[in-house]
Amino acid sequence: MKRFNLVSFVVFLFWAVPVQSHTGNSVTDAGGRSIQVDRPFTRIISLYGAHTRNLAALGLDDEIIGICPMDEWAGKSIFSYHDGLEKFLAARPDLVLIRPMIDRAYAALVKGLERSGIVVVSLQPGSVEQMFDYWLVLGTLTGKDDPARQMVSAFKQEISGITAVTRMIRDKKQVYFEAIHSRMKTFTPGSMAVFALETAGGINIARDASSVRGTNIAFYGKERILSHAHEIDVFLAQKGAMNQPTIKMIKDEPGFDVIRAVKADQIFIVDEKIVSRPTMDLLKGIHAIADILYPGVFEKGGRQ
């Protein structure tokens, strides 16, 4: 029996929010590929940090033979989508996990892998609900269905406990959450970053933000930010590969001196890995934001 049946097509929507799903042992990825998983993959290369983090959380180790340059996992070989096809073939993977950006920008590498009989799966959820299904997809691909279901259950249970505390906060703070400072971009409602903010008890000022090309990033513009200047209690900014803000940079931005949060020194930087990535670390992000907005709230609410 063949290990898998693979049918693929290309999605031409530029930066469309990807969706993935699974039914039994069948997986559909963000690129439209349909994979029948007859047995778990055991030689996996992960080219996205969130995939790597989740594979580790599922209890995998020996099955992971390669990780991307930004990952840290002792003893694992480093692979990049900039590498030539030969390097991948020499490692003999049976599965290469990517995300839609790689599918679009490095199509030659992806097609070369598939022509060589290597399964490529593209995944990147755009919301928390999609994140749950994404974890289950990873579980199906790796034979870790039970741990994947346990991850979903544990996450939901922790969220329930957090919201039980934050819903009791009466005077909730209004927050502008910056995604990319140089372009005055924020997050769309329903994104993981906004989910983290709202679960932590914050009110998203940019509730009217519209998606840029179907992503979770929204152009907001300085004029719209300043229209809320007297409402913004806290100015949050994520820091990561696409955004390297500092408190001084935000303070010195022309016009920002009228923002209430800026005047009150309520500017905070959070790591994008805990507020924007589809991993269990999102819980750390929620706690971090809650501690910024309402110091000591979990101790006061009876939670540690």
N, C-alpha and C positions, 0 to 999 in steps of 0.2 A: 504494500500500500504506500502511496506517496505521502510524504510528510505533510505537504500543504498544497492547496490550490490557490493560485495567486492571479487575480485579475486587477488591472490598474487602469486608471484614467487620470488625466491632468485637470486640476481645478484652476481655471484661469482668473478667478476673482482675486485681484491683487490685495494682499493682506486681509483676506476674509477670515473671520473668526472661525477656527477649526472645530469640528465636532467629531467625536469618535464614539463607537458603540460596540456592544458585543451581545451575542445571543448564543447561549451554550458554549460551544467551542469555536464559534465563528466570530471573527473580529473584523470590524470595518474601521479603517483609519481616517485621518483628516484629509488624505489625498484621494480617498475613494477606493483604496485597495481593499479587497476582501480576502481574508486569510482564514483557512480552515486549520485549526491547530489540533493535530492528531496526537502530539506529545510535546512536552515542554521544550523550549529552546534552551540550550546549555552552553553555547559559546556566543556571548552577547557583547557587542560594542555599543556603548551609549555615547551619543554626540550631543547631549543636552544635560546640563547639570541637574535639572529637576528629575529627569529620568534616573540618573545615577543615584540621587538621594532616595528616591522611592524604591528602587531595586534593593538598596541596602536595608531600608525599612521593612521590606518584605522578607528579609532574612537570606538574601542571595549573597554569594561571595565567589566561590570557585567558578560559578557560571559567568561571571563578568570578566571578560578578557581584555577589555579596553574602555577607557574613559576619555572625556574631552579635556583639553589643557587647563581649564579653570577648576576642574575637580581635584579633590585630594583623597586618594585611596591608596595606601601603601601597597607596593608590589604590582600595581596595575599599569599596563602599557598605555601610553598617551596617543590618541588619534585625533585628527582634525579633519574637517571637511576640505581643508586646503591640501591635504595629503593626496598623493597619487593613488590610483586604484590598486596598484601593485602591492602597496603596503597593507591594504585591507585584505587582499587575497592571500597574502603570505600568512596572515594570522588565522585564516580558515574560520571566520565567524559563521554561525548559522542564522544570526539575526543582527541587524544594525538598526538601532533606534534613533530616529531623527525627529526634527520638528518642521513645520511647514516652511519656515524661512529657508532651510537647507534644501527642501524639495524644490523650491522655486529657483533659488540662486545657484545651486550646484547640481543641476539636472543631469549633467554628463556623468558625474560620479555616481549618482543614484541609479541611473540607467545601466551603468557599467556593472554595478553590484548585482542588479537584478538579472542582467544577461548572464552573469557568472553563477546564477543559481542561489544567490544569497537573498534572504527575505529582508526587505526594508519596510519598516513601519513608522509612519509619521504621526506624532501625537502632540497636542498642546491644547489643553482645555481653556476655555475663555471665561468660565464662571465656576462657582463652587459646586453647583449641581453637576456640571460637566466633569469637574475634578473627581467626584465620586466614581463616575463611570470610567474615567481614565485609570483610576487605581484598579478597578475590576478588570479592565482590559490588560493591564500589566500582569495581574494575577493569572489571567487565562493564558497569556503568552509564556509565562514562566512556571506554571504548575503551582502557583501560590494563591489559589482561589480563596482558601480559608483565611490566610493572613490579610489578604486584600479586603475581604469583608469585615475583618476585625478592625482594620484601619478606618474604614468608613464609620463603623459603629463607635469606635473610640473618639473619633473627631466629633461626631454629632453629639455624643454624650458630654464632651468637654464644652462644646458650644452652648449646650443647654445650661450647664452650670454657670458659664460666663454671663449669659444673658439674664439669668436669674438675679445676678448681682447688678449688672448695668441698667436693667430696666427700672431699678429702684432709684436711680439718680434723678433728681428733680430738675436741677438747672444744668441741662446738657450744653456742652460747648460746641460752638459752630467752627468748622474747620475747613480750610482750603488745603487740599492735598495735591501737591505738585508732583507731576511725573517727569517732565523734562523742562528744566528752568530756562534754558536758552531759547526755547520755542514757546514758552508760556503754555505748556500742555498739562492737562490734568487727567484724571481717570473717568471713565464712563460709569454711570450708575449700573450696578450689576457686576462690575469687575471684582476681582478678588481683593484688590486694594481697598475699594469702597466697602466691600463686605467686612473686611478687617476693621475699618474705621467705624462703621455703624454697629458692628457687634461689640466693639469696645465702648460704645455709648456716645460716640461723636455724631454730630449732624454735618452732613456733607453740604457745603455751601454751593458747590457746582452741580446741583441736581439737574440742571438744564444742559449739561455738557453733551455734545453729540459726537459720536464715534468718527475717527479719522480712518477712512478706507476699511471699515468693518472691524477695526481692532478695538482693544480696551483702552486706547489712548484717545484723548479728545483735545482739540485745540480750543483754548479758552480765551486767550488774549489778555493783554495788560488792562485794556479798558474795562473788560468785564470783571476782571479780578478787582480793580479799584472801585468798581460800582458797589462792591460788597465790603469796602475797606472798613467801615464802622461796625460790621457784623462779625468779622473774622476774629474769633477769640484765640485760635491757635493756627499757626502756619506750619504744616508738615511738608517735608520733601523727602522723596526716596533717593537713595544713593546707590548707583550701580554702574554697569558698563556704559549705559546711554546717558547717564546724568551724574555729574560729580559736583553737586552744590556744596557750599559752605554757608554757615550762618552769616558770615560777613558779606558774602556774595548777595545773599537775599536782602540783607539790611541795606546794602549799597545800591541796589537796583533803583534807578531813577523812578520816583513817584511812590515807591513802596513805603516811604516814611510816614504816609498817612494811614497805613493799615494798622488797625488796633493791635493785632498780635505783634507786629514789628515794633511799635512804640512800647509795648509791654514786655519786650524780650521773650515772647512766647513763640520762638522759632525752633523747630526740632528736626533733626535728620534721622531717618530710619533706613535700615538695610533693605534693599529691594528683595533680597533672598527670603526675607521673612514676611513680606507683605504682598509680593506680586507673583511668587512662584507656587505652583500647585503641589505643595508638599505638606506634611504634618507640621513643618516649621511655621506655617501660617498661624498656628496657635500661639507661637512665641511672638509673632507680630501683633496679634490682638492684645496679648498681655502687655507688650511694650507700649502700644498706643494708649491702652487704658491707664497705665502707670504715668504716662505723660499728661493725659487729660485730667485724671483724677488720682493723684498720688495716694497710695495706701487703700484704694477702694476695695481690693480683694481681701485684705486683712480685716477691714471694717465690715465687709460682707460675709465674713466667716470662711473665706476661701484663701488658700495659700497659692 
